[in-house]
Structures are given as C-alpha cells and as structure tokens.
Amino acid sequence: MGIWRYDGVARRAGREDESRSTVGVDMGELRGTHVPVLLERCLELLAPALGRGGRTVHVDATLGLAGHAEAVLQAHPDTVLVGLDRDTEALAHARVRLARFADRIHLEHAVYDELPEVLDRLGYSTVDGVLFDLGVSSLQLDAPDRGFAYAQDAPLDMRMDQTRGVTAEEVVNTYAHPDLARVLRVYGEEKFAGRIASAIIRERERGRITSSARLAELIRDSIPAPARRTGGHPAKRTFQALRIEVNRELAALEAALPAALDRLSVGGRLVVLSYHSLEDRLTKQALADRVRSTGPIDLPVELPGSEPTFRLLSRGAELPGEGEVEANPRAASVRLRAAERIDPQARRQGRTDRERYRRRVKGMHQPGTGTATGSASDPGRGPGETTDEEGEGT
Ligand SMILES: C[S@@+](CC[C@H](N)C(=O)[O-])C[C@H]1O[C@@H](n2cnc3c(N)ncnc32)[C@H](O)[C@@H]1O
C-alpha cells in the first residue's frame, strides 16, 4: 500500500515527478507525495535477483500507482517489468508515471491469479522477481466515488475492477444473515458481526442500502456504546470485510502465490507485503510449503524431488520501523515476507562439501590424524549468509 498526500504539488521523494509532464494525461487528484511501503527493504531484497547481469524480468503483481515499480525500473536498467492490476484507473496512472520506461514495461489489466496466462502470452517462461503489495491503493481509498472509505459518502461499490463482479451494494442487500455475519466475522474479525448483520437485514427491509455513509451510520448504531470508543472507527472492520468479499481477495491470493513461486527462476525472489492477518497467514503457508522437505522425516538422506525449493529471506514476518510508520501511517499494519528459489542439487552439493570440511576440521584436532593444513574458511557459505541449518524460521 502506498500513500498519496494531496498537497497540490506533484513530487516523489522530494523531486518533481517527471512522468507527469511527459504525457498529456490528467493526473488530477494524484498530485502529491507517494510513499511506497517498505520501499528500500523491497529494493534490497530484490536486488540480488534483478541485478545479476543481463536482462531480468520483474513482476509487480499489484502495480497500483507504480511507486515500487518505478523504483525497480530506475535501479535496474536491464530489467523488464510486467505490471498487473485489476483496476483500470490505477493502470492508467501507472502508465503515465512509467512513460519514460515504455520500451521495457508490459502493463496488464488482470487479476494476479491470471499471472501464468499473462506470462505465457508475453513469452516469459520464468521471471526473476515478484512483488505483491496487497490490499487497496491510496487512489482507491481516497477516491470519493469508489465506496471503499467509511469516512466518505459514496455509492457502495468497492470493486477494484469496476468492469466486472458484484458490488458491495449487492452483497449488503442480498446476502442471508449467516453469510453476511460470516463475512464480517472472518474477513473483518468483527466481534459484533451477528448484531451488525441483523441491523443490515432490518434496514434493508425498509429500503435498499446504497450509500457508504448510511452503512457506516448503521454499523455505529448497532454496536454497544462502550465498544464505539475503542479500536478505531466502528465501521472499519466491516468495510474491510466487504472489500475482501467483493474482490474475492483471499481466493485470488491463495491461487496466485503458488503460481508466482512456480515461475521464479533459481535465484529469483518473491517479496510479499500483507496488511492483515489472513493475507499474511496465506503467504506464510505458501512459503512454508516450499522451504521444507517433502520426504519422509525418518530418512537420513533427502529423496530426489523432495528437497526444499526455496529459502526464506525474512525471519518470520518483518514489521515496519517507527520512522516508516511516522512517514506513512498506512504502513502501520504491514508484514513483509520474502523467499528465494534455490537449486536443490547445489544445496545437496553444498551440504556434502560442508560435511567433508567438518570432518577435516575434526581430524585436525585428533592426534595422529591431522593431515589437513588448509584454511578454516567454510566452503559452503558466503560472507554474512545464514544457512538452512541455522533456521530461518517462519
Ligand atoms: C497497495 S496497492 C499497490 C501500490 C503500489 N505498490 C505502489 O507503489 O503504488 C495494491 C494494488 O493492487 C491491486 N490489486 C489488489 N488485488 C489485486 C488482484 N487480485 N489482482 C490484481 N491487482 C490487484 C489494487 O487494485 C491496487 O491498485
């Protein structure tokens, strides 16, 4: 998630945004300072994969306003970008912003679970970097007419892709009580899901609920007064839940993560920025499936094909620093996870080398067996690297 501050001047990182002046498209409400979340950390994690010489391919699965994508293209002059977004408005803005990189970008209107088809069409069998910056963009949240924000009155739409799918208005006015309550409880972690669902059902018997302000008011009135005073705006969780339901966000992510991991080349890296626990849990699970062996645990050797195919680059979920949250309050809930595809054969060889080295060092300390005089540097490990044995936990 990035943030645009509307200060009437088009700048990014304190300088004029060149892309605006190069193309005759009205960037209207996007004038402001866009701060992509954990930008430096994302660049740092992607650099070894994208900057390894020759042409590399990076997928930004959630292009949004192209803050991350622009920085990647700037940092890696030989990298080709495949940028996906299901929101045509976001794509139009991204196209303007990235105009100066036109000869090495492919911007695609697609849901990210369509990534394999997009890559096949473009002729890329593998890619080197993938970034998911999940959730809504500031453009969507701040747009007065999209219905994502409980603080603004707008038609209850909430579709990221306004060309297809059901709207929040349809969900609110047609779902039966148990379905509505489940959506609010599971996707919004809303304690008062049942009460809010009942209030919605009662209200829609009087007339169709069509506006975000009416819904926000209904939610506020349906929860107990003491609960209204804690945990932010009372409508926040319900709006998040409806957005997730309308956009089928978790189903798309569950399919997209394995598909993206499958397309990464050896040395290729995936970075995921999640903003709520359900997204982060799906990410953790998708990575856990690849970083552990699938062979029988009681076998002393790894069966071919059962070795881990990825290694984690983050220890658990990385959180934003205080400075990041201060500069960009919407970064407060971010959780970063990252992984790199490894070559199982090289890993096996590395293990054998390390084993041989350990035996040699042990031999040096046993009287009468010490023939080894070589250096004690570990052949299997580069400077500052952790190994899988040292455990990069989830
Ligand atoms: C948080 S924003 C990305 C911001 C971007 N990293 C930047 O720096 O400007 C998330 C974007 O992902 C898009 N998006 C969300 N779910 C998607 C999906 N399933 N498929 C494709 N795009 C999606 C949204 O429309 C939104 O524009």
The ligand as an ORCA input file, in Angstrom:
! r2SCAN-3c Opt
* xyz 0 1
  C      -1.455     -1.318     -2.268
  S      -1.698     -1.057     -3.926
  C      -0.142     -1.178     -4.675
  C       0.669      0.088     -4.579
  C       1.964      0.038     -5.350
  N       2.889     -0.920     -4.804
  C       2.585      1.391     -5.441
  O       3.738      1.561     -5.007
  O       1.951      2.303     -5.935
  C      -2.465     -2.527     -4.398
  C      -2.929     -2.571     -5.829
  O      -3.168     -3.931     -6.134
  C      -4.317     -4.041     -6.894
  N      -4.870     -5.368     -6.631
  C      -5.403     -5.814     -5.475
  N      -5.791     -7.080     -5.604
  C      -5.471     -7.451     -6.865
  C      -5.618     -8.658     -7.603
  N      -6.183     -9.739     -7.053
  N      -5.157     -8.692     -8.862
  C      -4.573     -7.589     -9.432
  N      -4.436     -6.417     -8.791
  C      -4.870     -6.349     -7.527
  C      -5.219     -2.928     -6.433
  O      -6.131     -2.573     -7.456
  C      -4.214     -1.826     -6.124
  O      -4.057     -0.955     -7.198
*
